[in-house]
Amino acid sequence: MADKSFILELGKLLIGAAWADGTLSATEVNGLKELLFQLPEISGEEWMELELYMASPVSEEERQRLLNRVLGRMGSAADKALALETLEKLLSSESSGGDQQAEVVKQLRADLEEGSSGFLEHLRRPFRRMLNLRGQHYTEEHDRESRLEDFIKNTIYFQVTMELRDRGITFDLPDAEIRKLCLAAGLMARVAGVDHVVSSEETTVMGGVLQRHWTLTEDQAQLVAEISHHRIFRGLDSVRLVKRFKELTTRTERKEFLHCLFEVANAADQTSFDEIEEIRSIAKGMDLTHQDFLDAKLAIPREDRKGL
């Protein structure tokens, strides 16, 4: 996995390259966001740091500093792979001009691998066109302010919708239900990951809950479960998850979901004190009573209880 500091440096370099002529149109900003959203492990706070670079022009001197820092990290295989993968995602937005596109990718690969300062010059010309293509697609499909809110407040929903689009998969559900199930997945992952490990048994139970309550296929449920437990270790804000889940659900739904959280906690080994306390905290945040908490806890059949 690429180092977190490198991921931010790469994002800043791409923003700097977009500012090469001193201006950024609204469409180009949208295109940048669409690209940068795909960088791994970016938290809401780090996203705000990247937004500062989009807010005002980046000087040529600053661009060179950013480039030198990125080129200086090309000795790491993980960092190099991320840089090349990000460039290929950018260039994949073009639907035509395959030969020219392949030549640009080849040149930029060589620049990065050789540590060439010509990288910015070679990127400059095609970059604006590609950002405009991405930005137009982004504006047509999504309202950028709601996408930013999704990224900061519920990154599981954002990543699921991106993965679905990339894989050509669709959920036969209203968007509000997809948001709700992503929030539920995040909260289940929060319980499963309280010990910093999400077991295969816990992931299986999470997938089962998603299939049972939202009639997802096994593949769809697995996708959401996997994304949720990967994101939970990257600074996902459980307070926001709880608050938003409470806003989108009835009290009856929240009481039923509490049972699901105990299913996850009880999926592998002994249910830990930390898992129980995490569920207690979630129940409180969802305005459920201590009796609601106890009812859900004791709903697990005695023979299936481990640490409960």
C-alpha positions in Angstrom: 0.0 0.0 0.0 1.3 3.4 -0.9 2.3 5.7 2.0 -0.4 8.1 3.1 1.9 11.2 2.7 2.7 10.2 -0.9 -1.0 9.9 -1.7 -1.5 13.5 -0.6 1.6 14.7 -2.5 0.3 13.0 -5.7 -3.1 14.6 -5.3 -1.5 18.1 -4.8 0.7 17.6 -7.8 -2.3 16.8 -10.1 -4.0 19.9 -8.8 -0.9 21.9 -9.4 -0.7 20.6 -13.0 -4.3 21.6 -13.6 -3.4 25.2 -12.5 -0.6 25.4 -15.2 -2.2 28.2 -17.1 -3.4 30.0 -14.0 -7.1 29.2 -14.3 -9.5 26.4 -13.4 -13.0 26.3 -14.9 -15.9 24.8 -12.9 -15.9 21.8 -15.2 -12.2 21.3 -14.7 -12.6 21.4 -10.9 -15.3 18.8 -11.2 -13.0 16.6 -13.3 -10.3 17.0 -10.7 -12.6 16.0 -7.9 -13.8 13.0 -9.9 -10.2 11.8 -10.3 -9.0 12.7 -6.8 -12.0 11.0 -5.2 -10.5 7.7 -6.4 -7.2 8.1 -4.5 -7.2 5.5 -1.6 -7.4 6.3 2.1 -8.2 10.0 1.8 -10.2 11.1 4.9 -12.6 14.0 4.9 -10.0 16.2 6.7 -7.4 15.4 4.1 -9.9 16.1 1.3 -10.3 19.6 2.7 -6.5 20.0 2.6 -6.6 19.1 -1.1 -9.5 21.6 -1.7 -7.2 24.4 -0.5 -5.0 23.7 -3.5 -8.1 24.0 -5.8 -9.1 27.3 -4.2 -6.3 29.4 -5.6 -3.6 29.2 -8.3 -0.5 27.0 -7.7 2.7 28.8 -8.8 5.3 27.2 -11.1 7.8 27.1 -8.2 5.3 25.2 -6.0 4.5 22.8 -8.9 8.2 22.0 -9.3 8.5 21.4 -5.5 5.5 19.0 -5.7 6.9 17.2 -8.7 10.3 16.8 -7.1 8.7 15.3 -4.0 6.7 12.9 -6.0 9.6 11.9 -8.2 11.8 11.4 -5.1 9.4 8.7 -4.0 9.5 6.6 -7.2 11.9 4.2 -5.5 8.9 2.7 -3.7 7.1 0.1 -5.8 3.8 0.8 -4.1 4.1 4.6 -4.6 5.1 4.2 -8.3 2.2 1.8 -8.9 -0.3 4.2 -7.4 1.0 7.1 -9.5 0.8 5.1 -12.7 -2.6 3.7 -11.9 -3.9 7.2 -11.2 -2.7 8.5 -14.5 -4.2 5.6 -16.4 -7.6 6.3 -14.6 -7.3 9.9 -15.7 -6.6 9.0 -19.3 -9.3 6.3 -19.5 -11.9 9.1 -19.6 -11.2 9.6 -23.3 -13.4 7.5 -25.5 -11.4 8.0 -28.7 -7.9 8.7 -29.8 -6.6 5.3 -28.5 -3.2 5.5 -30.2 -2.5 9.0 -29.0 -3.8 8.2 -25.5 -1.5 5.1 -25.4 1.5 7.3 -26.4 0.8 9.8 -23.7 0.6 7.1 -21.1 3.8 5.6 -22.3 5.6 9.0 -22.1 4.3 9.8 -18.6 5.2 6.3 -17.4 8.8 6.9 -18.7 8.9 10.3 -17.0 7.9 8.9 -13.6 10.2 5.8 -13.9 13.2 7.9 -15.0 12.5 10.7 -12.6 12.2 13.2 -15.5 11.3 16.8 -14.9 9.6 16.7 -18.3 6.6 15.0 -16.6 4.7 18.3 -16.1 5.3 19.5 -19.6 4.2 16.2 -21.2 1.1 16.1 -18.9 0.1 19.8 -19.4 -1.3 19.6 -22.9 -3.6 16.6 -22.6 -4.5 17.2 -18.9 -7.0 20.0 -19.5 -8.9 18.2 -22.2 -9.1 15.1 -20.0 -10.3 17.0 -17.0 -13.0 18.6 -19.1 -14.2 15.2 -20.3 -14.3 13.9 -16.7 -15.9 17.1 -15.4 -18.7 17.0 -18.0 -19.5 13.4 -17.1 -19.4 14.2 -13.4 -21.7 17.2 -13.8 -24.2 15.2 -15.9 -24.5 12.4 -13.4 -24.1 13.9 -10.0 -24.4 17.1 -8.1 -20.9 17.9 -6.9 -21.9 19.3 -3.5 -23.9 16.2 -2.6 -21.0 14.1 -3.8 -18.6 16.0 -1.6 -20.9 15.5 1.4 -21.1 11.8 0.6 -17.3 11.6 0.5 -16.8 13.3 3.8 -19.8 11.9 5.7 -20.4 8.5 4.2 -17.4 7.3 2.1 -18.8 3.8 1.9 -21.8 5.1 -0.2 -19.4 7.0 -2.4 -17.1 4.1 -3.0 -19.9 1.6 -3.5 -21.5 3.9 -6.2 -18.1 4.3 -7.9 -17.4 0.6 -7.8 -20.9 -0.2 -9.2 -20.4 2.3 -12.0 -17.0 0.9 -12.9 -18.2 -2.7 -12.8 -21.4 -2.1 -14.6 -23.4 -3.4 -11.7 -26.7 -1.9 -10.6 -28.8 -2.2 -7.4 -32.6 -2.4 -8.0 -33.2 -0.1 -5.1 -34.0 3.6 -4.6 -31.0 5.7 -3.9 -32.2 6.4 -0.3 -32.2 2.7 0.4 -28.6 2.3 -1.0 -27.5 5.1 1.3 -29.2 3.4 4.2 -27.7 0.0 3.6 -24.2 1.6 3.2 -24.6 3.3 6.6 -25.7 0.0 8.1 -22.7 -1.7 6.6 -20.4 1.0 8.1 -21.9 0.5 11.5 -21.6 -3.3 11.3 -18.0 -2.9 10.2 -17.4 -0.5 13.1 -18.5 -3.3 15.6 -16.5 -6.0 13.7 -13.4 -3.9 13.5 -13.3 -2.7 17.1 -10.4 -5.1 17.7 -8.7 -3.9 14.5 -9.4 -7.1 12.6 -12.5 -8.1 10.6 -12.7 -11.8 10.3 -14.1 -13.8 7.4 -16.9 -15.0 9.7 -17.9 -11.4 10.5 -17.8 -10.4 6.9 -20.1 -13.4 6.0 -22.6 -12.3 8.7 -22.5 -8.7 7.5 -23.2 -9.9 3.9 -26.1 -12.1 5.2 -27.7 -9.1 7.0 -27.4 -7.0 3.8 -29.0 -9.8 1.7 -31.8 -10.4 4.2 -32.8 -6.8 4.8 -32.1 -5.3 1.3 -32.6 -8.3 -1.0 -29.1 -7.9 -2.4 -27.5 -10.7 -4.3 -24.5 -12.5 -2.7 -22.1 -10.6 -4.9 -23.7 -7.2 -4.2 -23.7 -7.9 -0.5 -20.1 -9.0 -0.6 -19.0 -5.9 -2.4 -20.6 -3.6 0.2 -19.3 -5.7 3.1 -15.7 -5.6 1.8 -15.8 -1.9 1.1 -17.2 -1.2 4.5 -14.6 -3.1 6.5 -11.7 -1.6 4.4 -13.0 1.9 4.9 -13.6 1.5 8.7 -9.8 1.4 9.3 -9.4 4.7 7.4 -10.9 7.2 9.8 -14.6 6.6 9.1 -16.6 8.8 11.5 -18.9 6.6 13.4 -20.7 9.6 15.0 -21.8 10.8 11.6 -22.7 7.3 10.5 -25.0 6.9 13.6 -26.5 10.3 13.2 -27.3 9.8 9.5 -28.6 6.3 10.0 -30.9 7.6 12.7 -32.2 10.3 10.4 -33.1 7.7 7.7 -34.7 5.0 9.8 -37.7 4.5 12.1 -37.3 3.5 15.7 -38.5 0.0 14.8 -35.9 -0.3 12.1 -33.2 0.8 14.5 -34.3 -1.7 17.2 -34.2 -4.5 14.5 -30.8 -3.3 13.4 -29.4 -3.5 16.9 -30.0 -7.3 16.7 -27.9 -7.3 13.5 -25.0 -5.7 15.3 -25.1 -8.4 18.0 -25.1 -11.0 15.2 -21.9 -9.5 13.8 -20.3 -9.2 17.3 -21.1 -12.9 18.0 -19.9 -14.2 14.6 -16.3 -15.1 15.6 -14.7 -16.2 18.8 -15.9 -14.7 22.0 -17.9 -11.5 21.8 -15.6 -8.9 23.4 -16.3 -6.3 26.0 -15.2 -3.6 23.5 -17.7 -4.9 20.9 -20.5 -4.8 23.5 -19.6 -1.3 24.5 -19.4 -0.2 20.9 -23.0 -1.5 20.3 -24.1 0.2 23.6 -22.7 3.5 22.3 -24.3 3.1 18.9 -27.7 2.3 20.6 -27.4 5.4 22.7 -26.6 7.5 19.6 -29.6 6.1 17.8 -31.9 7.2 20.8 -32.6 3.6 21.8 -33.1 2.7 25.5 -31.0 0.4 27.7 -33.8 -2.1 27.6 -33.7 -2.1 23.8 -30.0 -2.8 24.0 -30.6 -5.7 26.5 -33.4 -7.1 24.4 -31.2 -7.3 21.3 -28.3 -8.7 23.3 -30.4 -11.5 24.7 -32.1 -12.3 21.4 -29.1 -14.4 20.4 -30.1 -18.0 21.3 -28.3 -19.2 24.4 -26.7 -22.1 22.6 -25.2 -19.6 20.0 -23.9 -17.1 22.5 -20.2 -16.9 23.0 -19.1 -13.9 25.1 -22.6 -12.6 25.4 
